[in-house]
Amino acid sequence: MSEGYNGFSNYETWLTCLWMDEDGDYWVEEAKNHRTATSLAEAIEEFWYNYKDELIGKNGLLADLINASFREIDWQEIALHIFPDEEEEEEDEEEEEDDDTDTDEDEDDE
């Protein structure tokens, strides 16, 4: 199993995110059109597959090599990099649930 790469799960994810960061605010603006990071991840993946298909087609050596690399990309991780507030919100919700559980247990102790 891979050790990760520059803070990302693997090289392919890091490289894709690096190039997407070069696009400036495009993906940040695109994130505003999505309610969740999962929705954004799906849009990002679809964008890159369509872009690849337009440039080199769906079949052939280059398409196969790129498709193999695309399968390694963690699209959700990229979306969370662009849409980081969702990860924080999920953590906050988990903490609130834990706090509620603790409160219920404290009331039982009395």
C-alpha positions as CSV (number, residue, x, y, z in Angstrom):
1,M,0.0,0.0,0.0
2,S,1.1,3.5,-0.8
3,E,2.5,5.8,1.9
4,G,0.8,8.8,0.3
5,Y,2.4,11.8,-1.5
6,N,2.8,15.4,-0.3
7,G,-0.1,15.1,2.1
8,F,-2.4,13.3,-0.3
9,S,-3.4,9.7,-0.6
10,N,-1.2,9.1,-3.7
11,Y,0.7,10.8,-6.5
12,E,-2.2,10.8,-8.9
13,T,-4.5,12.6,-6.5
14,W,-1.8,15.1,-5.6
15,L,-0.9,15.9,-9.2
16,T,-4.5,16.4,-10.2
17,C,-5.2,18.7,-7.3
18,L,-2.0,20.6,-8.1
19,W,-3.1,21.3,-11.6
20,M,-6.6,22.1,-10.5
21,D,-5.2,24.7,-8.1
22,E,-3.5,26.3,-11.1
23,D,-7.0,27.0,-12.5
24,G,-7.5,29.6,-9.7
25,D,-11.0,30.3,-8.6
26,Y,-12.8,28.1,-11.2
27,W,-13.2,25.1,-8.9
28,V,-13.9,27.2,-5.8
29,E,-16.7,28.9,-7.8
30,E,-17.9,25.5,-9.1
31,A,-18.0,24.2,-5.5
32,K,-20.7,26.9,-4.8
33,N,-23.0,25.0,-7.2
34,H,-22.8,21.8,-5.1
35,R,-24.3,21.2,-1.7
36,T,-21.8,18.5,-0.7
37,A,-18.2,17.5,-1.4
38,T,-19.5,14.2,-2.8
39,S,-21.5,16.0,-5.4
40,L,-18.5,18.2,-6.3
41,A,-16.2,15.1,-6.5
42,E,-18.6,13.5,-9.0
43,A,-18.6,16.7,-11.1
44,I,-14.8,16.9,-11.0
45,E,-14.4,13.3,-12.1
46,E,-17.0,13.7,-14.9
47,F,-15.2,16.9,-16.1
48,W,-11.8,15.2,-16.3
49,Y,-13.1,12.0,-18.1
50,N,-15.0,14.2,-20.6
51,Y,-12.0,16.4,-21.1
52,K,-9.8,13.3,-21.7
53,D,-12.4,11.9,-24.2
54,E,-12.4,15.1,-26.1
55,L,-8.6,15.3,-26.4
56,I,-7.7,11.6,-27.2
57,G,-10.9,9.6,-27.4
58,K,-12.2,6.7,-25.4
59,N,-10.0,4.0,-26.8
60,G,-6.3,3.4,-27.5
61,L,-3.1,3.2,-25.6
62,L,-3.2,6.8,-24.2
63,A,-6.8,6.5,-23.2
64,D,-6.0,3.2,-21.4
65,L,-3.0,4.7,-19.6
66,I,-4.9,7.8,-18.5
67,N,-7.9,5.7,-17.4
68,A,-5.6,3.6,-15.3
69,S,-4.2,6.8,-13.6
70,F,-7.7,8.2,-13.2
71,R,-8.8,5.1,-11.3
72,E,-6.1,5.9,-8.7
73,I,-7.3,9.4,-8.1
74,D,-9.3,10.0,-4.9
75,W,-11.8,12.5,-6.3
76,Q,-13.5,12.9,-2.9
77,E,-10.1,13.9,-1.4
78,I,-9.7,16.6,-4.1
79,A,-13.3,17.9,-3.5
80,L,-12.6,18.1,0.2
81,H,-9.4,20.1,-0.6
82,I,-11.6,22.6,-2.5
83,F,-14.6,22.3,-0.2
84,P,-12.9,21.9,3.2
85,D,-15.8,23.4,5.2
86,E,-17.8,20.2,4.7
87,E,-15.2,18.1,6.4
88,E,-15.1,20.5,9.4
89,E,-18.9,20.5,9.5
90,E,-19.0,16.7,9.6
91,E,-16.5,16.7,12.5
92,D,-18.6,19.3,14.3
93,E,-21.7,17.2,13.9
94,E,-20.0,14.1,15.3
95,E,-18.7,16.1,18.3
96,E,-22.2,17.5,18.9
97,E,-23.6,13.9,18.8
98,D,-20.9,12.8,21.3
99,D,-21.8,15.7,23.5
100,D,-25.5,14.8,23.4
101,T,-24.6,11.2,24.3
102,D,-22.4,12.4,27.2
103,T,-25.3,14.6,28.5
104,D,-27.7,11.7,28.4
105,E,-25.3,9.5,30.3
106,D,-24.8,12.2,32.9
107,E,-28.5,12.6,33.5
108,D,-28.7,8.8,33.9
109,D,-26.1,8.9,36.6
110,E,-28.1,11.4,38.8
